[in-house]
Amino acid sequence: MHKYYKIILSMSIKKKIILIFSASFAIIAIFGISATFDLLETRKEFNFLKISDSIRSKVLQIRRHEKNYFLYGNLSEIEKIQNYLEETYELIREGKKINAPDRNLIQLELKIKDYSTRFYNITELATVISDAINRLSMNNNKYRFIIPFMRTTFMEHPEKVMTTLKQFHSFDNNSKLNHNLKKIKTQIDGLRKTGEEIINIARELDRGARYRVQSIIKASEVGIRVIFPLSFFFGFITLFLVTQNIVKRLNELMITIKKTGEGYFSPLPFPSGKDEISTLIRTYNNMAEALKEREMQLIKKEEELIQHRKLAAIGILASGVAHELNNPLNNIHLSAQILERETEPDSKLMVKETIEDILSQSLRVKKIVGDLLEFARERKPEMARINLPDLIKNVYSQVEKISSSEDIRFSVISSGEVYISVDPEQMERVLLNLFTNAVDAMSGKGDLIVRVSPDEDVVKIEVSDTGPGIPEDTVNKIFDPFFTTKDRGTGLGLSIVYNIIKNHYGRVEVKSSCGQGTTFTIYLPREI
């Protein structure tokens, strides 16, 4: 009822009016057509019933003549059985024209074919065995007194003939006659079993045809006594509900239009129908949705512009600071190296440790300055076509040399070679930053998995670790310059990653939660 009601509501108002006024005529037409189909179906099933009854009769005749043939060995029974088999085949063909997909009919045809094959094999074996018995009576007098018994019994009970030959005459079990008696016994057993199955299927076929005829008659009675009155009742209910629905939705639309005129834009519940009122509501809602989506796009573009300006400003500042620091820093580092070389072996330990500390700290500051220059430089990528899985493996081999990663289980999952146009040096910097961060996050122990998923135009690279994850309030800040959660580091690594991927016309995303690891996903175009 609910589904029927929904279909009506989805129609246009014009169609609803036509449907309501033509409902009574449609009901009469449907019942008239239904009655005609029932009559045709009943006639078809009656014809099928006649055929199934004839099949059952033919099958019983086949079994009767089969029994006579085995008892008396009358060759005329063979011809009668073959005639009845042909007639049964013809009836099955007629039945298929009436009711082609009937499972019992198909099964019966297969069984009749099996029966026919077995019966043919039995007649052939019977001729061979009969000739062998005749030769036995002529060649050996000691078998002469059991020859009549063998001739009358080998068809009905071949096992008795085999037993008699073995008990009284020590007949060889491996003789050709004994072998043929075994074969005919197998065929006769199979024939009888198939015959019983054929009778059962024929009965089931007849029972099914009778059941279908009765079902059609009962269905017609139900249609006249139950469905016809119910159809009129449901038609009246549908008329009432459809009318109420149209009036209600028109009122809602009028109120919404009035509010729109007052400057209040609010979306209506999304309609499921396809009538004129639903079309108006959908158009209004689509307009509101488009405006909302445009506003979100503007906000996103504004955020990207702010981020870009922030990075540019920081880049200019970083470049100036790095250049100012670079020369004094080089002098400090060179001076410390000279002091280290000139220090006497018997110098105080404190002096040596101080010089080593100056060297290590100056190297650290040089790395920071290098990161600042790299961040500020933003040089354009120099594209080259590379095999991405090979680059990933090479970068991780560098990570193994500079960090404690003995207990890291590293794996690259790729469908094969994936060629892509990138700046190899910059992409190496991206992967080196991501791998180093992952190894540090896992404290040198865990799983680092890189998945490369090539598409037609885009390659997706996923770098996943099993570290502690990134807190939710921190995820949105990780690409900001100088933001870091480490005790050591500049906080520029992921900012550099962000800039490099942006300059490759790609994007980088991060998905992380505390205790469940982190996944960085990079999307890069295959060709630029």
Summary of the structure (lengths in Angstrom):
residues: 528
radius of gyration: 46.9
end to end distance: 57.8
largest distance: 132.3
contacts: 1455
relative contact order: 0.06
helix: 73%
strand: 9%
